[in-house]
């Protein structure tokens, strides 16, 4: 009887020691298996501190190019119209020069993590953006991007969806599914400096919802039509859970730089070398 009692006590002590010990997990390293560190009482992850506006302003700007139409010139094109038309030959040459020069495209989420948290991005990072969802961006520009492994951001003006010469909803969905980013560019290209409060639902809220319905993804990024903005636009965009907004070449708002991110329009007639030279001159580099 005493022997049975002693055995029971030994088993009980051993059981308690096992259940109170930290759990040891095995980890494979090559062909060997080793024990990992105890996983009991894990420390909570440290929350990342967002950069201040001043810190964001101090970070070198990432070059961001803005394109509109990608098609051959027509005899009827005015000089002003040609400022927004890049021929397929010139576009291909510009993209190839970027690739040959070592540039890698990044998308807005990567840009935000770089600006807000200092996350690393490629040494030669560039962002490609396309405004107004004209059809040739899908039929001409996108295949060239695909050849080079580039991704872009397409800012959609929803009034033109499914209209002749513009993208269809199915094409916008395809762009999203292939890894490009879909952003908002208002309903019908209104000047945000003059937009009355009564039109925000039509120009911003409804397009944002429509694009989400098309892609299934939240719309987090916005491009000001004509690149025009005013400080009062910023809190209104923030209320709509838009994480950043893109302008053109005006100075950034020093208190809200994420809502005044600069871009450079590439006008028609520029050679690839002209584009690259101007891009380098317009943005500070890392």
C-alpha positions as CSV (number, residue, x, y, z in Angstrom):
1,X,0.0,0.0,0.0
2,X,2.8,2.4,0.9
3,X,4.5,1.6,-2.4
4,X,1.3,2.4,-4.4
5,X,1.0,5.7,-2.5
6,X,4.6,6.7,-3.2
7,X,4.2,6.0,-6.9
8,X,1.0,8.1,-7.1
9,X,2.8,11.1,-5.5
10,X,5.6,10.9,-8.0
11,X,3.2,10.8,-10.9
12,X,1.3,13.8,-9.5
13,X,4.4,15.9,-9.0
14,X,5.6,15.1,-12.5
15,X,2.2,16.0,-14.0
16,X,2.2,19.4,-12.2
17,X,5.7,20.1,-13.4
18,X,4.7,19.5,-17.0
19,X,1.6,21.6,-17.0
20,X,3.3,24.6,-15.3
21,X,6.4,24.6,-17.5
22,X,6.5,26.9,-20.5
23,X,5.6,25.2,-23.8
24,X,8.6,24.3,-26.0
25,X,8.0,24.2,-29.7
26,X,10.2,22.4,-32.2
27,X,11.5,24.3,-35.2
28,X,13.0,22.6,-38.3
29,X,16.3,24.0,-39.4
30,X,17.5,22.3,-42.6
31,X,17.3,18.5,-41.7
32,X,17.6,19.1,-38.0
33,X,14.9,19.8,-35.4
34,X,15.7,22.1,-32.6
35,X,13.7,23.5,-29.6
36,X,12.4,27.0,-29.9
37,X,12.2,29.5,-27.0
38,X,9.3,29.1,-24.6
39,X,6.1,30.7,-25.9
40,X,4.3,31.2,-22.6
41,X,3.5,34.7,-21.5
42,X,4.3,36.3,-24.9
43,X,5.0,40.0,-24.9
44,X,2.4,42.1,-26.7
45,X,3.6,43.6,-30.0
46,X,4.9,47.1,-29.8
47,X,2.6,49.5,-31.5
48,X,4.3,51.5,-34.2
49,X,4.5,55.3,-33.7
50,X,3.4,57.3,-36.6
51,X,5.7,60.0,-37.9
52,X,4.8,63.6,-37.3
53,X,3.9,65.9,-40.2
54,X,7.4,67.5,-39.9
55,X,9.0,64.1,-40.1
56,X,7.0,63.1,-43.2
57,X,7.9,66.4,-44.8
58,X,11.6,65.7,-44.2
59,X,11.5,62.3,-45.9
60,X,12.8,62.3,-49.5
61,X,9.9,62.4,-51.9
62,X,9.2,59.4,-54.0
63,X,8.9,60.3,-57.7
64,X,5.2,60.0,-58.8
65,X,4.3,60.3,-62.5
66,X,0.9,61.2,-63.8
67,X,-0.4,60.1,-67.2
68,X,-3.7,60.7,-68.9
69,X,-4.2,59.5,-72.6
70,X,-1.9,56.9,-74.1
71,X,-2.5,57.0,-77.9
72,X,-1.1,58.4,-81.2
73,X,-1.5,62.1,-81.9
74,X,-4.4,63.1,-84.2
75,X,-4.3,66.0,-86.7
76,X,-7.2,67.5,-84.7
77,X,-5.3,67.5,-81.4
78,X,-4.6,71.0,-80.1
79,X,-1.3,72.0,-78.5
80,X,-3.0,72.0,-75.1
81,X,-4.5,68.6,-75.8
82,X,-1.1,67.1,-76.6
83,X,0.0,68.1,-73.1
84,X,-2.2,65.2,-71.9
85,X,-1.4,62.7,-74.6
86,X,1.7,60.4,-74.6
87,X,2.1,58.2,-77.7
88,X,2.4,54.5,-77.2
89,X,6.0,54.6,-78.5
90,X,7.0,57.3,-76.1
91,X,5.2,55.6,-73.2
92,X,6.9,52.3,-73.9
93,X,10.3,54.0,-74.2
94,X,9.8,55.9,-70.9
95,X,8.7,52.7,-69.0
96,X,11.7,50.8,-70.5
97,X,14.1,53.4,-69.4
98,X,12.8,53.3,-65.9
99,X,13.1,49.6,-65.8
100,X,16.6,49.6,-67.4
101,X,17.7,52.3,-64.9
102,X,16.7,50.1,-62.0
103,X,13.4,51.7,-60.9
104,X,10.8,49.6,-59.2
105,X,7.2,50.6,-58.9
106,X,5.5,50.9,-55.5
107,X,1.9,51.3,-54.6
108,X,0.2,53.7,-52.2
109,X,0.2,51.3,-49.2
110,X,3.9,51.0,-49.5
111,X,4.3,54.7,-49.9
112,X,2.2,55.3,-46.8
113,X,4.2,52.9,-44.7
114,X,7.4,54.6,-45.9
115,X,6.1,58.1,-45.0
116,X,4.3,57.2,-41.8
117,X,6.7,54.6,-40.3
118,X,9.9,54.9,-42.3
119,X,9.5,51.4,-43.7
120,X,12.1,50.5,-46.4
121,X,11.2,50.9,-50.1
122,X,13.4,50.2,-53.2
123,X,16.3,52.5,-53.5
124,X,14.9,53.6,-56.9
125,X,11.2,53.7,-56.1
126,X,8.7,55.3,-58.5
127,X,4.9,55.4,-58.6
128,X,2.9,55.4,-61.8
129,X,-0.5,57.0,-61.7
130,X,-3.2,57.3,-64.4
131,X,-6.1,59.8,-64.3
132,X,-9.6,59.8,-65.9
133,X,-9.9,56.1,-66.7
134,X,-9.7,56.5,-70.5
135,X,-9.8,53.2,-72.4
136,X,-6.3,53.3,-73.8
137,X,-4.8,53.1,-70.3
138,X,-6.2,49.6,-70.2
139,X,-5.6,48.5,-73.8
140,X,-2.2,50.2,-74.4
141,X,-0.6,51.2,-71.1
142,X,-1.5,48.2,-68.9
143,X,0.0,45.5,-71.3
144,X,3.3,47.5,-71.3
145,X,3.3,47.7,-67.5
146,X,2.7,43.9,-67.4
147,X,5.7,43.2,-69.7
148,X,8.0,45.1,-67.3
149,X,6.5,43.8,-64.1
150,X,5.2,47.3,-63.2
151,X,2.0,48.2,-61.2
152,X,0.1,51.4,-61.3
153,X,-2.6,53.5,-59.6
154,X,-5.7,54.3,-61.6
155,X,-7.8,57.2,-60.4
156,X,-11.3,56.7,-61.7
157,X,-13.8,59.4,-62.7
158,X,-17.0,57.3,-62.3
159,X,-19.3,59.3,-64.6
160,X,-17.5,57.9,-67.6
161,X,-17.6,54.2,-66.7
162,X,-19.0,52.0,-69.5
163,X,-19.0,55.0,-71.9
164,X,-17.3,54.9,-75.3
165,X,-13.6,55.6,-75.1
166,X,-13.5,54.9,-71.4
167,X,-13.0,51.9,-69.2
168,X,-15.9,49.5,-68.4
169,X,-16.6,48.4,-64.8
170,X,-15.3,45.0,-65.8
171,X,-12.0,46.5,-66.9
172,X,-11.6,48.4,-63.6
173,X,-12.3,45.1,-61.7
174,X,-9.6,43.4,-63.9
175,X,-7.1,46.1,-63.1
176,X,-7.8,45.6,-59.4
177,X,-7.6,41.8,-59.7
178,X,-4.2,42.0,-61.4
179,X,-2.7,43.9,-58.5
180,X,-3.1,47.6,-59.6
181,X,-4.7,50.1,-57.2
182,X,-8.0,51.8,-57.9
183,X,-8.5,55.3,-56.5
184,X,-11.2,57.9,-56.7
185,X,-11.1,61.0,-58.9
186,X,-14.6,62.3,-58.2
187,X,-17.8,61.7,-60.2
188,X,-17.2,64.2,-63.0
189,X,-13.9,66.0,-62.4
190,X,-15.0,68.9,-60.3
191,X,-12.6,71.6,-59.0
192,X,-12.3,70.7,-55.3
193,X,-11.4,74.3,-54.5
194,X,-14.9,75.4,-55.5
195,X,-16.9,72.3,-54.5
196,X,-19.8,73.2,-52.2
197,X,-20.5,71.0,-49.2
198,X,-23.8,70.0,-50.8
199,X,-22.0,68.1,-53.6
200,X,-19.6,66.1,-51.6
201,X,-22.0,63.1,-51.5
202,X,-22.3,63.1,-55.3
203,X,-18.7,63.8,-56.0
204,X,-16.9,61.8,-53.3
205,X,-19.1,59.6,-51.3
206,X,-21.0,57.9,-54.1
207,X,-17.9,57.3,-56.3
208,X,-16.1,55.8,-53.4
209,X,-18.9,53.4,-52.7
210,X,-19.4,52.6,-56.4
211,X,-15.7,51.7,-56.8
212,X,-15.8,49.5,-53.8
213,X,-18.9,47.7,-55.2
214,X,-16.9,47.1,-58.4
215,X,-13.7,45.8,-56.9
216,X,-14.7,44.6,-53.5
217,X,-12.0,46.6,-51.9
218,X,-12.1,49.8,-49.8
219,X,-11.1,52.9,-51.8
220,X,-8.4,54.6,-49.7
221,X,-6.8,57.0,-52.1
222,X,-8.0,60.1,-53.9
223,X,-6.6,62.4,-56.7
224,X,-7.7,66.0,-56.9
225,X,-9.1,66.9,-60.3
226,X,-6.7,69.4,-62.0
227,X,-4.5,68.8,-59.0
228,X,-6.4,71.6,-57.2
229,X,-7.1,71.5,-53.5
230,X,-7.7,73.8,-50.5
231,X,-7.0,73.1,-46.8
232,X,-10.7,72.7,-46.0
233,X,-10.8,69.6,-48.3
234,X,-8.4,67.7,-46.0
235,X,-10.6,67.1,-42.9
236,X,-13.5,66.2,-45.2
237,X,-11.4,63.6,-47.0
238,X,-10.2,62.2,-43.6
239,X,-13.8,61.8,-42.4
240,X,-14.4,59.5,-45.4
241,X,-11.5,57.2,-44.4
242,X,-9.4,58.3,-47.4
243,X,-5.8,57.7,-46.2
244,X,-4.1,60.0,-48.7
245,X,-4.7,62.4,-51.5
246,X,-2.6,63.3,-54.5
247,X,-2.2,66.7,-56.1
248,X,0.2,67.9,-58.8
249,X,3.1,70.3,-58.4
250,X,1.9,72.8,-55.8
251,X,3.7,73.0,-52.4
252,X,2.5,70.4,-49.9
253,X,0.5,71.3,-46.8
254,X,3.0,71.2,-44.0
255,X,0.4,70.2,-41.5
256,X,-1.2,67.4,-43.6
257,X,1.4,66.3,-46.2
258,X,-0.3,62.9,-46.7
259,X,-3.2,64.7,-48.3
260,X,-1.1,66.9,-50.6
261,X,1.3,64.3,-52.1
262,X,3.0,65.7,-55.2
263,X,2.9,64.2,-58.7
264,X,4.3,65.3,-62.1
265,X,2.4,65.2,-65.3
266,X,4.3,63.7,-68.2
267,X,3.3,65.8,-71.2
268,X,3.2,64.6,-74.8
269,X,6.3,64.9,-76.9
270,X,8.8,64.1,-74.2
271,X,11.4,61.6,-75.0
272,X,12.3,59.0,-72.3
273,X,15.4,60.9,-71.4
274,X,13.5,64.1,-71.0
275,X,11.0,62.4,-68.7
276,X,13.8,60.9,-66.6
277,X,15.7,64.1,-66.3
278,X,12.6,66.1,-65.3
279,X,11.6,63.5,-62.8
280,X,15.0,63.6,-61.1
281,X,14.8,67.4,-61.0
282,X,11.3,67.5,-59.6
283,X,11.7,65.0,-56.7
284,X,14.4,64.6,-54.1
285,X,15.9,61.1,-54.1
286,X,17.0,58.7,-51.4
